Amino acid sequence: MEDSVTTARRRHRERGNSLVLAMIVLAALGTLSALTVVTVQGGIATTGNDRFHTVAVYAAESGGAAAMDFLRKNINLTTGWKTYVSANNANPVQPNLPGNNQDIGTAGNLFSSDMQGWYSVQVLNNRNDTGFATGDDNDKRVVIRSTGYGPNGAVAVVEMEISAQNVTGMGRPCSVYAQRNESEDDSGRNDCLGTINTGDTATFRPGG
């Protein structure tokens, strides 16, 4: 028959084992909690970066659209867009179009303040133009390079190659447009740009 001293020693050892087990469980729970926090923070950061990138792409596309409208209204039927190109694209022209190079918070910025976006637009001559080296636009074809900026350093670059080889007159609505109570202006005069090829050529998210 065991004496009281032996029984007390056994109970003491059992209490020690329970303490070790409890510490292991607590450590596991702490590790799991830390991993959960890291996962949630990573998800929030990814969501934020996706939003920043979306803002930058939207800003770049908006700049490209503004540039297309500007160039449609400012083409010379003889020299094309000679005014807006430089020899070998050495000094790309930044046209004076609405919102161009207007940083966040400036009066000319076309975006709402909470969007935190802006764009910078350049006009480049296409390399196949026979006037590329001299700064002439002989084929009435140029490239719009629009760089959009979003929050947290997000950047997106969109390039659009536009052609106006078939333009024969200006000042009238495009043939595919119709106004209320009026038929389409499709009388054979093409006042619109021709081929438009667009593409998201480069995107950079915050942090690389």
Buried (B, 14 or more C-beta within 10 A) or exposed (E): EEEEEEEEEEEEEEEEEEEEEEEEEEEEEEEEEEEEEEEEEEEEEEEBBEBBBBBBBBBBBBBBBBBBEBBBEBBEEEEBBBBBBBEEBEEBBBBEBBBBBBEBEEEEBBBEEEBBBBBBBBBBBBEEBEBBEBBBBBBBBBBBBBBBBBBBEBBBBBBBBBBBEEBEEBEEBBBEEEEEEEEEBEEEBBBBBEEEEBEEEEBEBBEE
